[in-house]
Amino acid sequence: MFYPLKLILMPVLLSYSLGLNDLIVSSVELTVHVGDSALLGCIFQSTEEKLVTKVDWIFSSGEHFKDDYVLFYYANISVPVGRFQNRVRLVGDILHHDGSLLLQNVEEVDQGNYTCEIRFKMESLVFKKAVVLHVLPEEPKELMAHVGDSTQMGCVFHSTEEKHMTRVDWMFSSGEHAKEEIVLRYYPKLKAPMGYPQNWGRFQNRVNLVGDTSRNDGSIMLHRVKESDGGSYTCSIHLGNLTVRKTTVLHVILKEPRTLVTPVTLRPEILGGNQLVIIVGIICATILLLPVLILIVKRTYGNKSSVTSTTLVKSLENTKKANPEKHIYSSITMQEVTDEEEPSGKSEATYMTMHPVWPSLRSAPTSPSDKKSDGGMPRTEQAF
């Protein structure tokens, strides 16, 4: 039972017996995001009334790096130092041995070890407390939400000490010159109905507190987002005289019209090794057989064209044969009666037969000899 107590008192007894003037009580860790605020607590618990004469905050980013002063307090004057000059201030109550430090707009290079040293009047003992600060990437300061959806806005105050919020306020502004509207207000220490989150105006019944207020979390949820909800939302967390603010910009997007007919959504399937090999094989075979396919198509097309031309020629010949040109025939019957004929009264008949003439012969010119022998008259055959 007394073994843990002995372990706690041993460093104190050794410091007095060996003349050591440093006493490190504890070392805590704190994780914040870039741009947030962090409260680094440094409170010396004592029942005795001691007067604090000096408070120093020292920063170290590593073992081999030189220590930097963050802030020092002496003779009721608090002086920030170096790159922390405009971002730190002493927020603890010195009269109650509280030398807590508020670090605002945390940067990535702020990650490291912070050591608080409190010295008391007429004492050589120095109270020390170390805080290890971890810095995460910045959380988005701008949010996007569709009309009708719900969106959460975070607002957390990071602290190593158990400092409880006394009030949470959420305000809305649609523009630089627009009047601010109350979104939500919460007093955790008051009784109902003021103890419950209250919202007014057009945010009524659409905003509720979702953060754990016991851990200084004042996050809210905005339901049924409207187009007019786009703008800046500022959260204020009050811890007595200390106030920390955070602003979030909300952009509202109109929903796209939905189509009446929606195709069935297929689940994307991940191809296995065998399926991938089969697909690659099919593609390669297609590429290799493509020239052969083109050659077959060309030959097939050529044969079809030759058959078509042959058929066309035959059809033309059949047409010519089906309608041959008519031949011209003429027959002339002549009857002559001469004085030398026998008195029998019978007469001989004379027939003239015309030979058929082809169209090619009609168009050809007649030779002079033919004209001379025939006397320009057509040949006749006489039958007696």
C-alpha positions as CSV (number, residue, x, y, z in Angstrom):
1,M,0.0,0.0,0.0
2,F,2.8,2.4,0.9
3,Y,4.9,1.4,-2.1
4,P,3.4,3.8,-4.7
5,L,3.5,6.6,-2.2
6,K,7.2,5.9,-1.6
7,L,7.9,6.2,-5.3
8,I,6.2,9.5,-5.5
9,L,8.0,11.0,-2.5
10,M,11.5,9.7,-3.3
11,P,12.2,12.4,-6.0
12,V,11.1,15.2,-3.6
13,L,13.3,13.9,-0.7
14,L,16.3,13.4,-3.0
15,S,15.9,16.9,-4.4
16,Y,16.1,18.3,-0.9
17,S,18.8,16.1,0.4
18,L,21.0,16.6,-2.7
19,G,20.3,20.3,-2.9
20,L,18.5,20.0,-6.2
21,N,16.2,22.8,-7.0
22,D,14.2,21.3,-9.9
23,L,11.0,19.3,-9.3
24,I,9.2,17.8,-12.4
25,V,5.8,16.7,-11.3
26,S,4.3,15.3,-14.6
27,S,4.5,15.2,-18.3
28,V,1.4,15.1,-20.5
29,E,0.7,14.9,-24.2
30,L,-1.7,17.0,-26.3
31,T,-2.7,16.5,-30.0
32,V,-4.1,19.4,-32.0
33,H,-4.6,20.3,-35.7
34,V,-2.9,23.1,-37.6
35,G,-4.8,26.3,-37.0
36,D,-6.3,25.2,-33.7
37,S,-5.8,26.7,-30.2
38,A,-4.2,24.7,-27.4
39,L,-4.1,25.4,-23.7
40,L,-0.9,24.1,-22.1
41,G,-1.6,23.8,-18.4
42,C,0.9,24.5,-15.6
43,I,-0.8,24.5,-12.2
44,F,1.1,23.9,-8.9
45,Q,-1.2,22.3,-6.4
46,S,-0.4,23.5,-2.9
47,T,-2.3,24.2,0.3
48,E,0.3,26.8,1.3
49,E,0.1,30.4,0.3
50,K,3.1,30.9,-1.9
51,L,3.9,33.9,-4.0
52,V,4.9,33.2,-7.6
53,T,7.8,35.5,-8.7
54,K,8.7,34.1,-12.1
55,V,7.1,31.9,-14.8
56,D,9.0,30.7,-17.9
57,W,7.9,28.7,-20.9
58,I,10.6,27.0,-23.0
59,F,10.3,25.1,-26.3
60,S,12.5,22.4,-27.6
61,S,11.9,20.7,-31.0
62,G,14.4,17.9,-30.4
63,E,17.4,16.6,-28.5
64,H,20.1,18.4,-30.6
65,F,18.2,21.6,-31.1
66,K,18.7,24.8,-29.1
67,D,15.9,25.6,-26.6
68,D,13.8,28.7,-27.4
69,Y,11.9,30.9,-25.0
70,V,8.2,31.1,-25.7
71,L,7.1,33.5,-22.9
72,F,8.4,34.7,-19.5
73,Y,6.6,36.4,-16.7
74,Y,8.3,38.6,-14.1
75,A,7.2,41.4,-11.9
76,N,3.6,41.2,-13.1
77,I,4.7,41.6,-16.8
78,S,4.1,38.9,-19.3
79,V,6.4,39.0,-22.4
80,P,6.0,36.7,-25.4
81,V,9.3,36.0,-27.3
82,G,10.4,35.2,-30.8
83,R,8.0,33.6,-33.4
84,F,5.5,33.0,-30.6
85,Q,5.2,36.7,-29.9
86,N,1.7,37.3,-31.4
87,R,0.3,33.8,-30.8
88,V,0.8,33.1,-27.0
89,R,-0.4,34.6,-23.8
90,L,-0.5,33.7,-20.2
91,V,-4.1,32.8,-19.2
92,G,-3.6,31.2,-15.8
93,D,-4.2,32.9,-12.4
94,I,-0.8,33.6,-11.0
95,L,-2.2,34.2,-7.5
96,H,-3.4,30.6,-7.5
97,H,-0.2,29.2,-8.8
98,D,-1.5,28.8,-12.3
99,G,0.9,29.6,-15.1
100,S,-1.1,28.0,-18.0
101,L,-0.3,29.2,-21.6
102,L,-2.7,29.6,-24.5
103,L,-1.1,28.9,-27.9
104,Q,-3.2,30.1,-30.9
105,N,-3.1,29.4,-34.6
106,V,-0.9,26.3,-34.1
107,E,1.7,25.7,-36.8
108,E,3.3,22.5,-37.9
109,V,6.7,23.7,-36.6
110,D,5.2,24.1,-33.1
111,Q,5.4,20.4,-32.6
112,G,7.7,19.5,-29.8
113,N,8.3,19.7,-26.0
114,Y,7.1,22.7,-23.9
115,T,8.4,23.1,-20.4
116,C,6.8,25.4,-17.8
117,E,9.0,26.6,-14.8
118,I,7.4,28.3,-11.8
119,R,9.6,29.9,-9.1
120,F,8.4,31.0,-5.7
121,K,9.5,33.8,-3.5
122,M,12.1,33.0,-0.9
123,E,12.4,29.4,-2.2
124,S,15.0,27.7,-4.3
125,L,12.6,25.0,-5.4
126,V,11.5,25.2,-9.1
127,F,8.3,23.6,-10.1
128,K,8.4,22.2,-13.7
129,K,5.8,20.6,-15.9
130,A,6.4,19.3,-19.4
131,V,3.8,19.1,-22.3
132,V,4.5,17.2,-25.4
133,L,2.6,18.8,-28.3
134,H,1.7,16.8,-31.4
135,V,0.5,18.7,-34.5
136,L,-1.8,17.1,-37.1
137,P,-2.6,18.5,-40.6
138,E,-5.2,21.2,-40.8
139,E,-8.8,20.3,-40.8
140,P,-10.9,21.6,-43.7
141,K,-12.2,25.1,-42.9
142,E,-14.7,24.9,-45.8
143,L,-17.4,22.3,-46.0
144,M,-19.7,21.4,-48.9
145,A,-23.3,20.0,-48.5
146,H,-26.2,19.2,-50.8
147,V,-29.6,20.7,-50.3
148,G,-31.6,18.5,-48.0
149,D,-28.6,16.7,-46.5
150,S,-27.1,17.0,-43.0
151,T,-23.6,18.2,-42.2
152,Q,-21.5,18.3,-39.0
153,M,-19.3,21.3,-38.0
154,G,-16.6,20.7,-35.4
155,C,-15.5,23.0,-32.6
156,V,-13.2,21.5,-30.0
157,F,-11.0,23.2,-27.5
158,H,-7.8,21.3,-26.7
159,S,-6.4,21.5,-23.2
160,T,-4.2,19.6,-20.8
161,E,-6.1,20.8,-17.8
162,E,-9.7,20.1,-16.8
163,K,-11.1,23.4,-17.7
164,H,-14.8,23.2,-18.4
165,M,-16.7,25.4,-20.8
166,T,-19.2,27.8,-19.4
167,R,-21.0,28.6,-22.7
168,V,-21.0,27.7,-26.3
169,D,-22.2,30.1,-29.1
170,W,-22.8,29.4,-32.8
171,M,-23.4,32.4,-35.0
172,F,-24.1,32.6,-38.8
173,S,-23.3,35.3,-41.3
174,S,-24.2,35.1,-45.0
175,G,-21.7,37.8,-46.0
176,E,-19.2,40.4,-44.8
177,H,-21.9,43.1,-44.3
178,A,-24.7,40.8,-43.3
179,K,-26.2,40.8,-39.8
180,E,-25.2,37.8,-37.7
181,E,-27.9,35.3,-36.7
182,I,-27.9,33.0,-33.7
183,V,-27.6,29.4,-34.7
184,L,-27.3,27.8,-31.2
185,R,-26.5,28.8,-27.6
186,Y,-25.7,26.5,-24.7
187,Y,-25.1,27.1,-21.0
188,P,-24.0,23.8,-19.5
189,K,-24.1,25.0,-15.9
190,L,-27.6,26.4,-16.0
191,K,-30.7,24.4,-15.2
192,A,-33.4,23.7,-17.8
193,P,-34.7,25.2,-20.0
194,M,-31.7,27.4,-20.6
195,G,-29.4,24.5,-19.9
196,Y,-30.4,22.8,-23.0
197,P,-29.2,23.9,-26.5
198,Q,-31.4,26.7,-27.8
199,N,-31.7,27.8,-31.4
200,W,-33.9,30.4,-32.9
201,G,-35.1,31.8,-36.2
202,R,-34.8,29.7,-39.4
203,F,-32.4,27.3,-37.6
204,Q,-35.0,26.2,-35.1
205,N,-35.5,22.5,-34.9
206,R,-32.7,22.0,-37.5
207,V,-29.5,22.2,-35.3
208,N,-28.5,20.1,-32.4
209,L,-25.4,19.8,-30.2
210,V,-23.5,16.6,-30.9
211,G,-20.1,17.3,-29.1
212,D,-19.2,16.1,-25.6
213,T,-19.3,19.3,-23.6
214,S,-17.4,17.7,-20.7
215,R,-14.4,17.5,-23.0
216,N,-14.9,21.0,-24.3
217,D,-16.4,19.8,-27.6
218,G,-19.1,22.1,-28.9
219,S,-19.7,20.5,-32.4
220,I,-23.1,20.8,-34.0
221,M,-25.1,19.0,-36.6
222,L,-27.2,21.0,-39.2
223,H,-30.1,19.1,-40.7
224,R,-32.1,19.6,-43.9
225,V,-29.6,22.0,-45.3
226,K,-31.2,24.8,-47.4
227,E,-29.7,26.9,-50.2
228,S,-29.8,30.0,-47.9
229,D,-27.7,28.2,-45.3
230,G,-24.5,28.9,-47.2
231,G,-22.1,31.3,-45.3
232,S,-19.8,31.5,-42.3
233,Y,-20.5,29.7,-39.0
234,T,-18.4,30.9,-36.0
235,C,-18.2,28.9,-32.8
236,S,-17.2,30.5,-29.5
237,I,-16.2,28.4,-26.6
238,H,-16.1,30.3,-23.3
239,L,-14.1,29.1,-20.3
240,G,-14.6,31.8,-17.7
241,N,-12.7,34.9,-19.0
242,L,-11.1,32.8,-21.8
243,T,-12.8,32.6,-25.2
244,V,-11.7,30.6,-28.2
245,R,-13.3,31.0,-31.6
246,K,-13.3,28.9,-34.8
247,T,-15.0,29.7,-38.1
248,T,-16.2,27.3,-40.7
249,V,-17.5,28.2,-44.2
250,L,-20.4,26.2,-45.6
251,H,-21.0,25.9,-49.4
252,V,-24.4,24.5,-50.4
253,I,-24.8,22.6,-53.7
254,L,-28.1,22.1,-55.5
255,K,-28.9,18.4,-56.1
256,E,-29.0,17.3,-59.7
257,P,-32.4,16.2,-61.1
258,R,-32.9,12.4,-60.9
259,T,-33.9,10.5,-64.0
260,L,-37.1,8.4,-63.9
261,V,-35.5,5.3,-65.3
262,T,-32.4,4.3,-63.5
263,P,-30.3,1.4,-64.9
264,V,-29.4,-1.4,-62.5
265,T,-26.0,-0.6,-61.0
266,L,-23.6,-3.4,-61.4
267,R,-21.1,-4.1,-58.7
268,P,-17.6,-3.6,-60.0
269,E,-15.8,-6.9,-59.9
270,I,-12.1,-7.3,-59.6
271,L,-10.7,-9.5,-62.3
272,G,-8.7,-12.5,-61.2
273,G,-5.4,-13.6,-62.7
274,N,-7.0,-16.2,-65.0
275,Q,-9.6,-13.8,-66.3
276,L,-7.0,-11.2,-67.0
277,V,-4.9,-13.8,-69.0
278,I,-8.0,-14.8,-71.0
279,I,-8.8,-11.2,-71.9
280,V,-5.2,-10.4,-72.9
281,G,-5.1,-13.6,-75.0
282,I,-8.3,-12.7,-76.8
283,I,-7.0,-9.2,-77.6
284,C,-3.7,-10.6,-78.9
285,A,-5.4,-13.2,-81.1
286,T,-7.7,-10.6,-82.5
287,I,-4.7,-8.4,-83.4
288,L,-2.9,-11.3,-85.1
289,L,-5.9,-12.5,-87.1
290,L,-6.9,-9.1,-88.2
291,P,-4.8,-9.1,-91.5
292,V,-6.2,-12.6,-92.4
293,L,-9.7,-11.4,-91.8
294,I,-9.1,-8.3,-94.0
295,L,-7.6,-10.6,-96.8
296,I,-10.6,-12.9,-96.7
297,V,-13.0,-10.0,-96.9
298,K,-11.2,-8.6,-99.9
299,R,-11.2,-11.9,-101.8
300,T,-14.9,-12.5,-101.0
301,Y,-15.7,-9.0,-102.2
302,G,-13.7,-9.5,-105.4
303,N,-15.4,-12.8,-106.2
304,K,-18.8,-11.3,-105.7
305,S,-18.0,-8.4,-108.0
306,S,-16.7,-10.7,-110.8
307,V,-19.8,-13.0,-110.6
308,T,-21.9,-9.9,-110.7
309,S,-20.2,-8.6,-113.8
310,T,-20.5,-12.0,-115.6
311,T,-24.1,-12.2,-114.7
312,L,-24.7,-8.7,-116.1
313,V,-23.0,-9.6,-119.4
314,K,-25.0,-12.8,-119.8
315,S,-28.2,-10.9,-119.1
316,L,-27.4,-8.4,-121.8
317,E,-26.7,-11.1,-124.4
318,N,-29.9,-12.9,-123.5
319,T,-31.7,-9.7,-124.0
320,K,-30.3,-9.2,-127.4
321,K,-31.1,-12.8,-128.4
322,A,-34.6,-12.6,-127.0
323,N,-35.4,-9.6,-129.3
324,P,-33.6,-10.3,-132.6
325,E,-34.1,-7.8,-135.4
326,K,-36.8,-8.8,-137.8
327,H,-35.6,-9.7,-141.4
328,I,-37.3,-8.1,-144.3
329,Y,-38.7,-10.2,-147.1
330,S,-40.6,-9.1,-150.2
331,S,-42.3,-11.0,-153.0
332,I,-43.4,-9.4,-156.2
333,T,-45.6,-11.3,-158.7
334,M,-45.5,-10.2,-162.3
335,Q,-47.5,-11.3,-165.2
336,E,-46.5,-10.5,-168.9
337,V,-48.3,-11.3,-172.0
338,T,-46.4,-11.4,-175.3
339,D,-47.4,-11.8,-178.8
340,E,-45.2,-15.0,-179.1
341,E,-47.0,-16.8,-176.4
342,E,-49.0,-19.8,-177.3
343,P,-52.7,-19.2,-177.8
344,S,-53.4,-21.6,-175.1
345,G,-54.3,-18.7,-173.0
346,K,-51.9,-19.7,-170.3
347,S,-49.3,-17.3,-169.0
348,E,-46.1,-18.0,-167.1
349,A,-45.7,-16.5,-163.7
350,T,-42.6,-14.6,-162.8
351,Y,-41.4,-14.5,-159.1
352,M,-39.0,-12.1,-157.5
353,T,-37.4,-13.1,-154.2
354,M,-35.6,-10.6,-151.9
355,H,-32.7,-11.9,-149.8
356,P,-32.6,-10.8,-146.2
357,V,-30.3,-8.0,-145.4
358,W,-28.6,-7.7,-141.9
359,P,-28.4,-4.3,-140.2
360,S,-24.6,-4.4,-140.5
361,L,-24.8,-4.7,-144.2
362,R,-27.3,-1.8,-144.4
363,S,-24.9,0.5,-142.8
364,A,-21.9,-0.6,-145.0
365,P,-21.5,1.4,-148.2
366,T,-22.2,-0.2,-151.5
367,S,-19.2,-0.8,-153.8
368,P,-19.1,0.8,-157.2
369,S,-18.9,-2.5,-159.0
370,D,-22.1,-3.6,-157.4
371,K,-23.8,-0.5,-158.5
372,K,-22.5,-0.9,-162.0
373,S,-23.5,-4.5,-162.5
374,D,-26.8,-4.2,-160.9
375,G,-27.6,-0.8,-162.3
376,G,-28.5,0.5,-158.9
377,M,-31.3,-2.0,-158.6
378,P,-31.6,-4.9,-156.3
379,R,-30.7,-8.4,-157.5
380,T,-33.6,-10.6,-158.5
381,E,-34.0,-14.2,-159.2
382,Q,-36.1,-15.2,-162.1
383,A,-37.8,-18.5,-162.3
384,F,-39.3,-19.6,-165.7
